[in-house]
Amino acid sequence: MPDPLISIQGLYKVFGKAPKTVMAAVKEGKTKDEILADSGHTVGLKDINLDIQKGEIYVIMGLSGSGKSTLIRHFNRLIDPTEGRLMVDGVDVMSLSPDELETFRRNKMSMVFQRFGLMPHRTVIENVGYGLGIQGVEKNDRDAKAQEWLETVGLKGYENQYPSQLSGGQQQRVGLARALCTDAEILLMDEAFSALDPLIRSEMQDQLIELQEKLHKTIIFITHDLDEALRLGDRIAILKDGELVQEGAPEEILLAPATDYVEAFVKDVNRARALTVETVMKPAAYRITADTIGSALEQMKKFKGDYGYYVNDDGYQGVILQESLEDAMPKDANNALCEKVYEDVESISPDSVLETIIPETLDTDYPLPVVNEEGDLQGQLSRSSLGEVLGASNG
Amino acid sequence: MSDASWLTDFPQMDRADLLTIRKTLDGAYREFSRSYGDLIESVFDPLLVFLVWFEKFLLASPWWAIIIALSALAFSATRSWKLCIGVVISFSLIGYFGMWDNTMRTMSIILVCTFLSIALGIPIGIAMARSNRVQSFVTPILDVMQTMPAFVYLIPVVMLLGIGKVPGVIAVIIYAIPPVIRLTNLGIRLVDEDVLEAATAYGANASQRLWGVQLPLAMPTIMAGINQTIMMALAMVVIASMIGVKGLGQPVLKSITNQYFTLGLLNGLAIVALAIIFDRVSQAYAVRSQRHLKGGHNA
């Protein structure tokens, strides 16, 4: 793996009058409640270690009070840690002087807030250009750039409105445009879509995914909504009471929850919508490589199955049932396998979301072949493995 | 002591001791004002020059020019014809009843006091909003300034600077400055944390936060403070006239001593007219400068 763009090591945050004095107790492993009772200090974050790669959407997930909003504010030091290291692109952020920190915030990161954080006394276009204004960019230049981003997020025509004249979704688009307008490499999104209603939220999620395909920013996204985390995240970290309980790719979280806490979370997720075929398919058991009907039937009898996937040098060709081979057997034994004996079945793509292939899987008696864009057989998806994965979500 | 009179009478200090304290303090202050009075007076000389010039300027300007200027100002601030007509009528009446010159004198001193109060008060308010220590130090001083009877702090001011315009201005400012300080402090402290955090996250430094976010968002509150300051300055006109400030206060003072009811009433009404005009103009200006507050979805 390449060096991470952002790396956090041994980060602790304790809130209270003299946080340093309780660090020993925190490290001894006393619980949050014990420390609160003993010293009146609140442990916000405890021994956080995480690495974020360039260009990924890294979702930090947790319920309210889990410390996720505290954590994201450490990335640009809106909150200073009690202890720990924070490296961004090779720079030790904790060592920056106040001036350097301002420059760092202006150029390296931009932020989108849960409650938008727009300036009510500035028009939409002035809000979008705010970051550039802070950098000292001339008004004409920043208006031109702000205009571009405003069009990108679909708010053309609203330039001279004030934020209070816009709906919540529109306001957050302004917030997003403001964040993108500075061209910062890293985007911090603090529950950016949580205040929006579900329909607008999923619209905004789509827009973010679409933008990310073009821009390849490094996005740190905070949410309390696992569905949102699974939808957006390349990697997901789950926080509980200020501790990182699990970190991994979405399907790892979903299929192998590390603790009861994560499991309880994962239980209610709509797996059919969150998982792709790739994550649940099994290796294709019955590959038929023989070329004639006779030898194919022989091969099939060896693996004691009544179906097989015919694969030749050109890749996956089709599904063959034992039945149809036997029907064709006496007279065509030496004929090559051809479309006549193939079953009338579409192959499925490894990237499809499970939800979209449920009907096909249920309609056929044998597992569906999973074939990638190059035409290679990647695996198979049976009714039973689908049922197993989807069924587990309800139990 | 064997007698138990302390149970019924409060055990008070010896009269002789009290007298000594008074004499010492008074003597010390008199000494101070004798040795530094001239110096302090000379510090305020530029202010006096300006006050005299401004008063002369208002008095020398033709009455119609002043009425036109005032109604134009009122219109540009409020966009209301009603207020404009009000200005014309009330100033015409003031002139007709022979109070023009006194009104100009009062207006000149009120405008200067207001300007100085804003110039001093807003920075003090900002400093208070930035530091809780400054706030806990300044707040009790403001409490004293607002509740101490004006006559009490007039004594040392007059001892130091004699009677005249400058001590008058100082007395008015002491009385009128607290609202603008308090409301500047309050306004800045009430600025939405989220907005300020956003500014910080985008790398705004302290002065960019102050000028770009805090002051503009605190402006409605600060304007309310300025409005209060103007009103309180006008209320001080009569008291200031006791230490030689010319204007509408002096005829009022004369009416009190001589029981001239009508004279008092007319000059009192002129002060009220000034107050109402200043109030409406400054409030309307505050509202108009906050266009973004007139919300309305997709208006």
Interface residues (C-beta under 8 A of the other chain):
Chain A: N76 L78 E102 T103 F104 R105 R106 N107 M109 S110 M111 F113 R115 F116 G117 L118 M119 P120 H121 R122 Y130 G131 G133 I134 Q135 Q161 Y162 P163 S164 Q165 L166 S167 R178 T182 L188
Chain B: D192 D194 V195 E197 A198 A199 T200 A201 Y202 G203 A204 N205 Q208 G212 V213 P216 L217 Q290 R291 H292 L293 G295 G296 H297 N298 A299
